[in-house]
């Protein structure tokens, strides 16, 4: 992991302690808060991410609870004020020209997902990631 290239996108909610932010800083993460979407919109968030990662290989890990519980209730740690599915899909599409080397989607919890809302969101995110990565592989 390159300390100068890592970012946590979609942070919100209460902190357990000030140490949370210090730990992120010490590990080399920059933080993009969900509230930044209100000010910058998805294009501004994409620009911040692209500026941060540069030409480094990109590993994307999506914790499904980055989405607002209205878009992904089936997770163990729902937190109000998250991204919409549309915002997250737009961000992923905005990263399609980067060198994505791997990705994962975590924290989907079917027992809490009674209407399959979270499963639909996760499946669409996986499809988007696979499509982007496949196109990149084909272009090489």
C-alpha positions as CSV (number, residue, x, y, z in Angstrom):
1,X,0.0,0.0,0.0
2,X,1.3,3.4,-0.9
3,X,0.6,5.8,1.9
4,X,0.3,8.8,-0.5
5,X,-2.4,7.1,-2.7
6,X,-5.0,5.8,-0.3
7,X,-8.4,7.2,0.4
8,X,-11.5,6.5,2.4
9,X,-14.5,7.7,0.5
10,X,-18.0,8.1,2.1
11,X,-17.0,8.6,5.7
12,X,-19.8,9.9,8.0
13,X,-21.3,9.4,11.4
14,X,-19.9,9.6,14.8
15,X,-16.3,8.9,15.6
16,X,-15.5,6.6,18.5
17,X,-12.4,8.8,19.3
18,X,-10.1,11.4,17.8
19,X,-7.7,8.5,17.4
20,X,-9.8,7.3,14.5
21,X,-8.7,10.2,12.4
22,X,-5.1,10.1,13.6
23,X,-4.9,6.4,12.7
24,X,-6.2,7.1,9.2
25,X,-3.6,9.9,8.8
26,X,-0.8,7.7,10.1
27,X,-1.8,4.9,7.7
28,X,-1.7,7.4,4.8
29,X,-5.4,7.7,4.1
30,X,-7.1,10.9,3.0
31,X,-10.8,11.1,3.9
32,X,-13.6,12.1,1.6
33,X,-16.8,12.7,3.6
34,X,-20.3,11.9,2.4
35,X,-21.2,15.5,3.0
36,X,-18.6,16.5,0.4
37,X,-21.1,15.2,-2.2
38,X,-23.4,18.1,-1.4
39,X,-20.6,20.6,-2.1
40,X,-18.6,19.0,-4.9
41,X,-21.0,16.5,-6.5
42,X,-19.9,13.2,-7.8
43,X,-17.6,14.9,-10.5
44,X,-15.7,16.7,-7.8
45,X,-15.4,13.6,-5.7
46,X,-14.0,11.7,-8.7
47,X,-11.5,14.5,-9.3
48,X,-10.3,14.3,-5.7
49,X,-9.9,10.5,-6.0
50,X,-8.1,10.8,-9.3
51,X,-5.7,13.5,-8.0
52,X,-5.0,11.2,-5.0
53,X,-4.3,8.0,-6.8
54,X,-2.5,9.4,-9.9
55,X,-1.3,6.5,-12.0
56,X,-0.9,4.0,-9.2
57,X,-2.7,0.7,-9.4
58,X,-6.1,0.9,-7.8
59,X,-7.7,-1.6,-5.4
60,X,-11.4,-0.8,-4.7
61,X,-13.0,-2.1,-1.6
62,X,-16.7,-1.2,-1.2
63,X,-18.2,-1.6,2.2
64,X,-21.9,-1.7,1.3
65,X,-22.7,0.5,4.3
66,X,-21.2,3.4,2.5
67,X,-24.7,3.6,1.0
68,X,-27.4,5.2,2.9
69,X,-29.6,2.6,4.7
70,X,-32.4,3.6,2.3
71,X,-30.3,2.1,-0.5
72,X,-28.6,-0.8,1.5
73,X,-30.5,-1.7,4.7
74,X,-29.0,-5.2,4.7
75,X,-25.8,-4.6,6.5
76,X,-24.7,-5.0,10.1
77,X,-23.7,-1.4,10.6
78,X,-26.2,0.9,8.8
79,X,-25.4,4.6,9.2
80,X,-27.7,7.5,8.1
81,X,-26.4,10.0,5.6
82,X,-24.6,7.7,3.2
83,X,-24.2,7.8,-0.6
84,X,-27.0,7.0,-3.0
85,X,-26.6,4.0,-5.3
86,X,-26.5,6.5,-8.2
87,X,-23.7,8.5,-6.6
88,X,-21.6,5.4,-6.0
89,X,-22.2,4.1,-9.5
90,X,-21.2,7.4,-11.0
91,X,-18.0,7.4,-8.9
92,X,-17.1,3.9,-10.1
93,X,-17.7,4.9,-13.7
94,X,-15.5,7.9,-13.2
95,X,-12.7,5.6,-12.2
96,X,-13.0,3.5,-15.4
97,X,-9.8,5.0,-16.9
98,X,-7.7,4.1,-13.8
99,X,-5.7,0.9,-13.5
100,X,-8.1,-1.1,-11.3
101,X,-6.3,-4.3,-10.3
102,X,-8.8,-5.8,-7.9
103,X,-12.0,-5.1,-6.0
104,X,-14.3,-6.4,-3.4
105,X,-17.7,-5.7,-1.9
106,X,-18.2,-6.5,1.7
107,X,-20.7,-6.3,4.6
108,X,-23.8,-7.4,2.7
109,X,-25.9,-9.2,5.3
110,X,-28.8,-11.2,3.8
111,X,-30.6,-11.7,7.1
112,X,-31.1,-7.9,7.3
113,X,-32.0,-7.6,3.6
114,X,-35.7,-8.5,3.7
115,X,-36.6,-6.9,0.3
116,X,-33.2,-7.7,-1.4
117,X,-32.5,-4.0,-1.7
118,X,-28.9,-4.4,-0.6
119,X,-28.4,-7.5,-2.8
120,X,-29.6,-5.6,-5.9
121,X,-27.2,-2.7,-5.1
122,X,-24.3,-5.0,-4.5
123,X,-25.0,-7.0,-7.6
124,X,-25.1,-3.9,-9.7
125,X,-21.9,-2.6,-8.1
126,X,-20.2,-6.0,-8.9
127,X,-21.5,-5.9,-12.4
128,X,-20.1,-2.4,-12.9
129,X,-16.7,-3.3,-11.5
130,X,-16.5,-6.5,-13.6
131,X,-17.5,-4.5,-16.7
132,X,-14.9,-1.9,-16.1
133,X,-12.1,-4.4,-15.3
134,X,-13.0,-6.5,-18.3
135,X,-12.8,-3.5,-20.6
136,X,-9.5,-2.6,-19.2
137,X,-8.2,-6.1,-19.6
138,X,-9.4,-6.2,-23.2
139,X,-7.7,-2.9,-24.0
140,X,-4.3,-4.2,-22.8
